[in-house]
Amino acid sequence: MEFGWKSDQQARYDKALDTARAAFPSPPGAEHGFYTRDDWLRLGEIGMLGACLPGEFGGQGLGALDTALVVEAVGRGCADTGLVFGAAAHTFACAVPIDRFGSDAVRRRLLPELAAGRLIAGNAMTEPEAGSDSSRLATIATPTDGGFLLNGTKSFVSNGPAADVYVAYATVNPAMGFLGVTGLVVDRDAPGLVVGRPYEKMGMHSCPAGSVTFEDCFVPGEQVLGSAGAGAAIFQHSMGWERACLFALYLGLLDRLLEQCVAHARERRQFGRRISEFQSVSNRIADMKLRLESARLLLYRACWSMDRGDPSVLEIALSKLAVSEGVLASAADAVRVFGGRGYLREDGIEAALRDAVPSTLFSGTSDIQRQLIVKEIGL
């Protein structure tokens, strides 16, 4: 069993970290609206958007673990967590299923643009009445000459208002449950596709999210992912990548929070002493470190399992649960360590807390992960 990084992994992490810090130097508390196309292109240059995509399409061809290390480095180096989240969702929920299940024509047309950051992708799965229960989608794909007609509304589409292309899931045969779900690639300019206004959200402010409505929206047959009825399996495949690799960005955030709390506890004085000398402060920071390293080990193990081709449902669920609950608890502790200053925007501590909250909700809630865990252990 080897716990150390190889020299090429360390070099790739260091390069991504340094490049992200240089490319996104804004202070943690800065609020500057939604990300820009230039931001997206810089992420493409860093290599995050194409980390796990084939080299022939401009990617790095990395496995899950090496991809997670890149995402972790960018999440640590870039204080704009919403931007990093949007990029990870673009990659794992959209580019990965296009690469693994798209037609040759779709892969050749889209993957180089997605890897370089010249296109933005949004995952259109969640609906007003179908979040965790993704087998009962109200969006319908009706077969027609040359393809399908889509009708329905998707909600909480991350990158939705900015996206150029969507990976959408719809029901072809309602009687078949999850076996009746089909994945499709839908271009933004497809007739009948209506993009809603961005939501006003608690956190992740720079990542626009909104609804997408399909009104007799025609999708050519060559843009079906896999085959009709394979959508649920394709979605679960992409969720494996998302629940493991996307959440590496929160390891980076945890590293950054820990560094800030240690520096603050050393410098801040109360009652004539550094606050690091008070156990109520130092114990919180110790708990933050424990959560970080525990989550890191579980996430790396999940990615290692994926790279081996093993069934990884249990490992991924444990990882996702540990990371999301850990970052939420540690962000709240960071606010306490900083005290009243943590409630202000200047240091970005309150932003980290707001950005941590949705980690327990998207990609399957914490309770969904618990149900997956107990099912895998035979309960």
C-alpha positions as CSV (number, residue, x, y, z in Angstrom):
1,M,0.0,0.0,0.0
2,E,1.5,3.3,-1.1
3,F,0.4,6.6,0.4
4,G,2.9,8.9,-1.3
5,W,2.5,10.7,-4.6
6,K,4.8,9.9,-7.5
7,S,7.0,12.7,-8.8
8,D,4.8,13.4,-11.8
9,Q,1.7,13.6,-9.7
10,Q,3.4,16.1,-7.3
11,A,4.6,18.1,-10.2
12,R,1.2,18.2,-11.9
13,Y,-0.4,19.3,-8.6
14,D,2.1,22.0,-8.0
15,K,1.8,23.3,-11.5
16,A,-2.0,23.4,-11.3
17,L,-1.9,25.1,-7.9
18,D,0.6,27.8,-8.9
19,T,-1.2,28.4,-12.2
20,A,-4.6,28.7,-10.5
21,R,-3.2,31.2,-7.9
22,A,-1.7,33.3,-10.7
23,A,-4.7,33.2,-12.9
24,F,-7.3,34.0,-10.3
25,P,-5.6,36.3,-7.8
26,S,-8.8,38.0,-6.5
27,P,-9.0,38.1,-2.7
28,P,-11.3,35.4,-1.2
29,G,-14.1,37.8,-0.3
30,A,-14.4,39.4,-3.7
31,E,-17.8,39.4,-5.2
32,H,-17.6,40.0,-9.0
33,G,-20.7,38.5,-10.5
34,F,-20.8,35.4,-12.8
35,Y,-17.6,34.0,-14.3
36,T,-16.5,35.2,-17.7
37,R,-15.5,33.4,-20.9
38,D,-11.9,34.5,-20.2
39,D,-12.2,32.7,-16.8
40,W,-13.3,29.6,-18.6
41,L,-10.5,29.7,-21.2
42,R,-8.0,30.1,-18.4
43,L,-9.3,26.9,-16.8
44,G,-8.9,25.2,-20.1
45,E,-5.3,26.4,-20.2
46,I,-4.6,25.1,-16.7
47,G,-5.8,21.7,-17.9
48,M,-8.7,21.2,-15.5
49,L,-11.5,21.1,-18.1
50,G,-9.8,18.3,-20.1
51,A,-7.9,16.4,-17.4
52,C,-9.7,13.1,-17.9
53,L,-10.5,13.5,-21.6
54,P,-8.5,11.7,-24.3
55,G,-5.3,13.4,-25.6
56,E,-6.6,13.3,-29.2
57,F,-9.3,15.8,-28.2
58,G,-7.0,18.1,-26.3
59,G,-7.3,16.4,-22.9
60,Q,-4.6,14.9,-20.6
61,G,-6.0,11.4,-20.6
62,L,-5.7,11.1,-16.8
63,G,-7.4,8.6,-14.6
64,A,-9.8,9.4,-11.8
65,L,-7.1,9.8,-9.1
66,D,-4.8,12.0,-11.1
67,T,-7.8,14.1,-12.3
68,A,-8.9,14.6,-8.7
69,L,-5.4,15.9,-7.8
70,V,-5.7,18.5,-10.5
71,V,-9.2,19.5,-9.3
72,E,-8.0,19.6,-5.7
73,A,-5.1,21.9,-6.6
74,V,-7.4,24.3,-8.6
75,G,-9.9,24.3,-5.7
76,R,-7.1,25.3,-3.3
77,G,-5.5,27.9,-5.6
78,C,-8.6,29.6,-6.8
79,A,-10.7,31.3,-4.1
80,D,-13.7,31.4,-6.4
81,T,-15.3,28.1,-5.5
82,G,-18.3,28.7,-7.7
83,L,-16.1,28.9,-10.8
84,V,-14.3,25.7,-9.9
85,F,-17.6,24.0,-9.2
86,G,-19.0,25.0,-12.5
87,A,-15.9,23.8,-14.3
88,A,-16.1,20.4,-12.5
89,A,-19.8,20.0,-13.3
90,H,-19.0,20.8,-16.9
91,T,-16.3,18.2,-17.0
92,F,-17.7,15.3,-15.0
93,A,-21.5,15.6,-15.7
94,C,-21.2,16.5,-19.3
95,A,-17.8,16.0,-21.0
96,V,-17.3,12.6,-19.5
97,P,-20.6,11.0,-20.7
98,I,-20.1,12.6,-24.1
99,D,-16.6,11.1,-24.3
100,R,-17.7,7.6,-23.0
101,F,-21.1,7.3,-24.7
102,G,-21.3,9.9,-27.5
103,S,-21.2,9.2,-31.2
104,D,-17.9,9.7,-33.0
105,A,-19.3,12.8,-34.8
106,V,-20.5,14.4,-31.5
107,R,-17.2,13.5,-29.8
108,R,-15.1,15.1,-32.6
109,R,-17.3,18.2,-32.7
110,L,-17.6,18.9,-29.0
111,L,-14.8,17.4,-26.9
112,P,-11.9,19.6,-28.2
113,E,-14.1,22.7,-27.5
114,L,-15.1,21.5,-24.1
115,A,-11.5,20.6,-23.1
116,A,-10.2,24.0,-24.2
117,G,-12.9,26.0,-22.6
118,R,-14.3,27.4,-25.9
119,L,-17.7,25.8,-25.0
120,I,-19.5,25.6,-21.7
121,A,-21.7,22.6,-20.9
122,G,-24.6,22.2,-18.5
123,N,-26.2,19.0,-17.0
124,A,-30.0,19.0,-17.4
125,M,-31.2,16.2,-15.1
126,T,-33.0,17.6,-12.0
127,E,-36.6,18.6,-12.4
128,P,-39.1,20.4,-10.0
129,E,-40.5,17.0,-9.0
130,A,-37.5,14.7,-9.6
131,G,-34.3,15.4,-7.7
132,S,-33.1,12.3,-5.9
133,D,-35.7,10.2,-7.7
134,S,-34.2,10.4,-11.1
135,S,-36.1,7.4,-12.5
136,R,-39.4,9.4,-12.7
137,L,-38.5,12.2,-15.1
138,A,-41.4,14.3,-16.4
139,T,-39.4,15.5,-19.4
140,I,-40.5,13.3,-22.4
141,A,-38.4,12.3,-25.4
142,T,-40.8,11.3,-28.2
143,P,-39.4,9.4,-31.2
144,T,-39.8,11.2,-34.5
145,D,-38.2,11.0,-37.9
146,G,-34.4,11.4,-37.5
147,G,-34.4,11.8,-33.7
148,F,-36.5,12.8,-30.8
149,L,-38.8,15.7,-29.7
150,L,-38.1,16.9,-26.1
151,N,-40.8,18.4,-23.9
152,G,-40.4,19.4,-20.3
153,T,-38.5,21.6,-17.8
154,K,-35.2,21.1,-16.0
155,S,-34.3,23.0,-12.9
156,F,-31.0,23.7,-11.1
157,V,-29.0,23.4,-14.3
158,S,-25.5,24.5,-13.2
159,N,-23.9,26.6,-15.9
160,G,-27.4,26.6,-17.5
161,P,-27.7,30.3,-18.3
162,A,-24.2,30.4,-19.8
163,A,-24.0,27.0,-21.5
164,D,-23.5,26.3,-25.2
165,V,-24.5,22.7,-24.9
166,Y,-26.5,20.5,-22.5
167,V,-26.5,16.9,-21.5
168,A,-30.2,16.2,-20.9
169,Y,-32.1,13.2,-19.7
170,A,-35.6,12.4,-20.6
171,T,-38.2,9.6,-20.4
172,V,-38.9,7.6,-23.6
173,N,-41.0,4.9,-22.0
174,P,-42.6,5.9,-18.6
175,A,-43.7,2.4,-18.0
176,M,-40.1,1.1,-17.8
177,G,-38.9,3.4,-15.0
178,F,-35.2,3.9,-15.0
179,L,-34.9,1.7,-18.1
180,G,-36.9,4.2,-20.0
181,V,-34.6,7.1,-19.5
182,T,-32.5,8.4,-22.4
183,G,-29.5,10.8,-22.4
184,L,-29.2,13.3,-25.2
185,V,-26.8,16.1,-26.2
186,V,-28.8,19.3,-27.0
187,D,-27.3,22.4,-28.5
188,R,-28.3,25.7,-27.1
189,D,-29.5,27.0,-30.4
190,A,-31.8,24.0,-31.0
191,P,-35.3,25.3,-31.8
192,G,-37.6,25.0,-28.8
193,L,-34.9,25.2,-26.2
194,V,-35.6,28.1,-23.7
195,V,-33.1,29.1,-21.1
196,G,-34.4,30.6,-17.9
197,R,-33.0,33.5,-15.8
198,P,-30.2,32.7,-13.3
199,Y,-31.4,31.8,-9.9
200,E,-30.4,34.0,-6.9
201,K,-28.5,31.5,-4.7
202,M,-27.1,31.3,-1.2
203,G,-23.6,30.6,-2.4
204,M,-21.6,29.6,-5.5
205,H,-22.4,33.1,-6.7
206,S,-20.1,33.1,-9.7
207,C,-21.6,29.9,-11.2
208,P,-25.0,30.7,-12.9
209,A,-27.7,28.2,-12.5
210,G,-31.3,28.2,-13.8
211,S,-34.0,26.3,-15.6
212,V,-34.0,25.0,-19.1
213,T,-37.3,24.3,-20.9
214,F,-37.8,22.1,-24.0
215,E,-40.8,22.9,-26.2
216,D,-41.0,20.3,-29.0
217,C,-37.2,20.6,-29.1
218,F,-35.8,18.4,-31.9
219,V,-32.6,16.4,-31.1
220,P,-31.0,14.4,-33.9
221,G,-30.6,10.7,-33.4
222,E,-26.8,10.9,-33.6
223,Q,-26.9,13.1,-30.4
224,V,-28.3,10.3,-28.3
225,L,-25.8,9.1,-25.7
226,G,-25.4,5.3,-25.9
227,S,-28.8,4.1,-26.9
228,A,-32.4,4.8,-26.1
229,G,-33.1,3.6,-22.5
230,A,-29.5,3.7,-21.4
231,G,-29.7,7.1,-19.9
232,A,-30.0,6.0,-16.2
233,A,-26.9,3.9,-16.4
234,I,-25.0,6.7,-18.2
235,F,-26.1,9.2,-15.6
236,Q,-24.9,7.0,-12.8
237,H,-21.6,6.6,-14.5
238,S,-21.1,10.3,-14.7
239,M,-22.3,10.6,-11.1
240,G,-19.5,8.3,-10.0
241,W,-16.9,10.7,-11.6
242,E,-18.7,13.7,-10.2
243,R,-19.1,12.4,-6.6
244,A,-15.5,11.4,-6.5
245,C,-13.5,13.9,-8.6
246,L,-15.7,17.0,-8.3
247,F,-15.6,16.9,-4.6
248,A,-11.8,17.1,-4.7
249,L,-12.3,20.8,-5.1
250,Y,-13.6,20.8,-1.5
251,L,-10.4,19.2,-0.3
252,G,-8.6,22.2,-1.8
253,L,-11.1,24.5,-0.1
254,L,-10.5,22.7,3.2
255,D,-6.7,23.1,2.8
256,R,-7.1,26.8,2.2
257,L,-9.4,27.3,5.2
258,L,-7.0,25.4,7.4
259,E,-4.1,27.6,6.3
260,Q,-6.2,30.7,7.0
261,C,-7.3,29.5,10.4
262,V,-3.7,28.6,11.5
263,A,-2.4,31.9,10.4
264,H,-5.2,33.8,12.1
265,A,-4.9,31.9,15.3
266,R,-1.1,32.6,15.4
267,E,-1.6,36.4,14.9
268,R,-4.9,37.2,16.7
269,R,-4.5,38.1,20.4
270,Q,-7.1,38.2,23.1
271,F,-6.6,38.5,26.9
272,G,-2.9,39.1,26.2
273,R,-2.3,35.8,24.5
274,R,-2.4,34.4,21.0
275,I,-5.8,32.7,20.5
276,S,-4.0,29.6,19.3
277,E,-3.1,29.0,23.0
278,F,-6.8,28.6,23.9
279,Q,-7.9,25.0,23.6
280,S,-11.4,26.0,22.4
281,V,-9.6,27.4,19.3
282,S,-6.8,24.9,18.8
283,N,-9.2,21.9,19.2
284,R,-11.4,23.2,16.5
285,I,-8.5,23.5,14.2
286,A,-7.4,20.0,15.1
287,D,-10.9,18.8,14.2
288,M,-10.6,20.6,10.8
289,K,-7.4,18.8,10.1
290,L,-8.9,15.5,11.1
291,R,-11.9,16.0,8.8
292,L,-9.6,17.0,5.9
293,E,-7.3,14.1,6.1
294,S,-10.1,11.5,6.6
295,A,-12.0,12.9,3.7
296,R,-8.9,13.0,1.5
297,L,-8.1,9.3,2.2
298,L,-11.6,8.2,1.4
299,L,-11.7,10.3,-1.8
300,Y,-8.3,9.0,-3.0
301,R,-9.4,5.5,-2.2
302,A,-12.6,5.9,-4.2
303,C,-10.7,7.3,-7.2
304,W,-8.1,4.4,-6.9
305,S,-11.0,2.0,-6.9
306,M,-12.5,3.6,-10.1
307,D,-9.1,3.4,-11.8
308,R,-8.9,-0.3,-11.1
309,G,-12.3,-0.8,-12.7
310,D,-13.7,-2.2,-9.4
311,P,-17.4,-1.7,-8.4
312,S,-17.0,1.5,-6.4
313,V,-20.5,2.5,-5.2
314,L,-19.6,2.1,-1.5
315,E,-16.3,3.8,-1.8
316,I,-17.7,6.8,-3.7
317,A,-20.7,7.2,-1.4
318,L,-18.4,7.1,1.7
319,S,-16.1,9.7,0.0
320,K,-18.9,12.0,-1.0
321,L,-20.5,11.9,2.4
322,A,-17.2,12.5,4.3
323,V,-16.1,15.4,2.1
324,S,-19.4,17.2,2.0
325,E,-20.2,16.9,5.7
326,G,-16.6,17.6,6.6
327,V,-16.4,20.8,4.6
328,L,-19.7,22.1,6.0
329,A,-18.6,21.5,9.6
330,S,-15.1,22.9,9.0
331,A,-16.4,26.0,7.3
332,A,-18.6,26.6,10.3
333,D,-15.7,26.1,12.6
334,A,-13.6,28.5,10.6
335,V,-16.2,31.2,11.1
336,R,-16.0,30.6,14.9
337,V,-12.2,30.7,14.8
338,F,-12.3,34.1,13.1
339,G,-15.1,35.3,15.3
340,G,-16.8,38.5,14.2
341,R,-14.2,38.9,11.5
342,G,-15.4,35.6,10.0
343,Y,-18.8,37.1,9.5
344,L,-17.4,39.8,7.2
345,R,-16.6,39.2,3.6
346,E,-13.1,40.5,3.6
347,D,-11.4,37.1,4.3
348,G,-13.8,34.9,2.4
349,I,-14.6,32.8,5.5
350,E,-18.4,33.4,5.3
351,A,-18.3,32.7,1.6
352,A,-16.7,29.4,2.2
353,L,-19.5,28.5,4.5
354,R,-22.2,29.5,2.0
355,D,-20.3,27.5,-0.7
356,A,-20.1,24.5,1.5
357,V,-23.8,24.2,2.2
358,P,-24.9,22.9,-1.2
359,S,-22.2,20.1,-1.2
360,T,-24.5,18.2,1.1
361,L,-27.3,18.5,-1.5
362,F,-26.1,18.2,-5.1
363,S,-24.8,15.0,-6.7
364,G,-27.1,13.1,-4.3
365,T,-27.9,14.4,-0.8
366,S,-26.0,13.2,2.3
367,D,-29.0,11.0,3.2
368,I,-29.0,9.4,-0.3
369,Q,-25.3,8.6,0.3
370,R,-26.1,7.0,3.6
371,Q,-28.8,4.9,1.9
372,L,-26.3,3.8,-0.7
373,I,-23.8,2.9,2.0
374,V,-26.2,0.7,4.1
375,K,-27.4,-1.0,0.9
376,E,-23.9,-1.9,-0.1
377,I,-23.1,-3.3,3.3
378,G,-26.2,-5.5,3.2
379,L,-28.5,-3.8,5.7
